[in-house]
Amino acid sequence: MKLIADLHTHTLASPHAYSTLTENIVQGEKNGLKILAMTDHASSMGDSPHEWHHHNQTVLPRMIYNTFVLRGIEANIIDNIGRIDVSEDLLKKLDWVVASYHWGEGNKSEITNSYIKLLENPHVSCIGHSDTARFEYDLKEVCKACHTYQKAMELNVSRIRDDWKTEQREFYKKMLTVCAEEKAFVVVNTDSHFWNTVGSFEPALKLISEVGFPEELVLNADQEKVKQLVIRKNGVDVFKDVFK
């Protein structure tokens, strides 16, 4: 299986990351990427860039070298009713929104309902790194909602790249199994904070193979599926005149 997009990457605009957008793109192209989303952290992360950074992504060319650049963000889920720390005005300017828990607490029912409410938001594209143990949720119900709203569950490569992360790998095996049962999309993202891992998906592809997860449900194995999810977000074909 060949993946053509990495839809969760950070630049040095998120100060705990260390590469430029251009460096990420160059590495991605070496790994065969056609699409890359820049998803620096939203405002409530302690070292997030100023909101202007996200608004000003409109200055970026759609094509940088041979890569189509999606204007994105990693939003923080700020409560247990599915709200995120991104204004409606900014959400409408973005192509791709990863929404993740980074802090907080809640019981299984609360986190489950929060994820489902989040997926109802037309601007949210995928749930990010949902493997954190303290944010336990009902996988079946959330994957059902992913299918209903045609959003994606993220298989986050950074969480399984190290050999000792056995709990995370077991979680993602279970997630893949349930996503297959519920016919929910999975998007494989590197969550890169340095250029050297952009487009490097091997640990995730190994899990996908082990589980026998169907390729047709891997969102970023299909350029057209990525395009359609992005277009549905705002009802605008940002790929017009670029990808035929």
N, C-alpha and C positions, 0 to 999 in steps of 0.2 A: 504494500500500500504506500502511495506517495502523497504526502500532505503538501498543499500548495499555499497555506496561509498560517501565520502565527498571529493570534488575535489577543494576546496579553503580553505586552512588552513594556519595559520602562526605560526612560532616558535619564540623563543626569539632571533633568529638571525635577525629578524626584531625588532629593539629595542623598538618599541611601542607595541610589543606582549610580553607575559609573561610565556610561557610554553615551555617545550622541546618537541621534536618529540616523544619521548617515552611516555611522559604524554598524548599527543594527541592520540596516538595509543591505549593506555590502555583504555581511555575513549571511544574512537570510538568502540572498541570491546565490551564494556559494552552495547553500543547502537546497536550492530549487524552489524557493518561495516566489510566488507571484503577487501576494497580498500581505501587507503587514499593518497591524493596528498599533498605534502609539497610545498607550493607556496609562499615563502617569496618574498618580494618586489625586483624589479629590480633597476638598478643603479641610475636612476634619482630621485627616492624617497629620501627625505631628510635624512632619517635614515635607508636606505637600507643596507644590509650586503655587504661586498666586493664581487666582481664578483667571486672570488675564491670559496666562499661559494656555489655558484650555480654549478660551474664546478666540485667541489669536491663531489657532490652528488653520483658520481660513487662509492664511498667507502661504501655507504649504502647497506646493504643486501636487496635483493628484498623482502624477507619475514622477518618481525620483529614481533615476536610472531605469531599470526595467520592473520596478515594483510599484503597485498601486497602494497608496497610503490611505488608510482609514483613520479619520480623526476620532479619537476615542478617549476613554477615561476609565479608571478603576474607581468606582463609587464605593463608599463605605455604607453598609447597612447600619443605621444609627439607632434603631429601636426594634421591637418585636412585632411591629405592624407593617413591616416592609418598606419603610421610608428610607430614602438615601439622601446624601449630603450634596446634591446637585440641583441647582435651580431649574425650573421648567424652561426658562429662556436658554440656558446653556444646553440642556438635553436636546432641544430642537436643532441645535447646530452640530451635534455630534452624530457620527455614523455608527458607532459601536460602543456599548456600555457594558462593562463587566461589573457586577455587583457582588461584594464580598463582606462577610463578617470579619472584623479585625479585633473587636473587643465587645464587651457586654456579656450578658448571661440570660438564660431562660430555660424553661423545661422543654421537653421534646415536643409537646403540643404547641407551645408558643413559637418555637423556631420553625416548626413545620408550617404553621399558619402564616408566619412572616415570609417564608420563602414563596409560598403560594400567592400571597398578596403582591409580593415583589414581581412575580412573573406576569401578573395582570397588567403591570405598567408597560404600556406600549413602547417605551423608550429603552427598556432593559433588554439586552441581547442574550446574556448568559449569567448563570450563577458561578461565581469564582470560588476556587479551592474550598469546597464544602467538607473537607476531610477532618477539620479540627474537632477533636473529641468532645470538647465542652459544648459545642453547638450541635448536639445530637438531634436528628430529625427523622421523620418517617420517609424513607427513600421512595417507597412505592407511591405515596401520595404526591410527593414533589415531582417525581418523574412523570406521573400522570398529567400534572399541571404543565410540565414542559411540553409534553405532546399536545395538549389542548391548545396552548398558546404558541406552539411552534418556536420555542426558545431552546437553549442548549445548556446541558450540564457540562462543566469543565472538568477535564482530566488534566490536572496541573502537573507538568513534568518536573518542576522544581521540587515538588513534595516527595518524589519517588526516585530522584536521581542517585541519592546515596544508598548504598547497600543495606545500611542498618535501619532504614525506614520501612520495616516490615508491616507495621500496623497500617501505615498509609497505603501500601500496596494492596493489602487485604481489603481495605475500605474501597479502593477503586475497582478491584475485581468485583466486589458486590455491587457497586454502582453500575458498572458495565452490564452485569447480569440483569439488573432491574430495568435499566434503560432499554435493553434489548426486549424484555418482556412487554414494556409499555410503549415501545416504538418511539422513544425519546432520543433526540439528537444529543450526541456527545461532541464537544469541541476539544481538541488536544492543543493545549497552549503551554509555552515554556515558562511564562512569567519571568522572563529574563531580566536581570538587573545588571548584566554585563554582556557585551556583544558576543562572547564566545559560545553562548548556548542558544542563540536565536536560530530557530529552525531545526534544532537538534532534538528529535522526538523519540529516539530509540527506546528508552525505558518504557514509555507509554505504548509504543507499537508492540513491544514484547508482551505487555499485559493484554492488549487487544487480541493478539494472536492466541495467547493461552486461554482466554475466555471464549474465543470464537465469536467475537462481537462483529455484527454485520457491517461491512464497509459502507453500505448505503445510509447508515445512521451516523457515520463520522462526518460531521459537517464540513470540516476543512480538508476533506479528501476530494471535495467536489466544488470547483470554482462557481458553478451555477447556483448551488445551494447557499454558499456564502453570499453571493450577489442578492439572491431573493430575500434572505433574512435582513440584510442591510436595507434593501429597498422598502421592505414592509415597515421598517421602523418609522420613517418619516414620510413615506409615500413618494419619495424622490429617487430617481435613478441616477445615483452619483457616478455610475460606471458608463453612462451614455457617452458614446463616441470614443471610449477607451477600450473596453472589452466588447467585442461583437458577439 
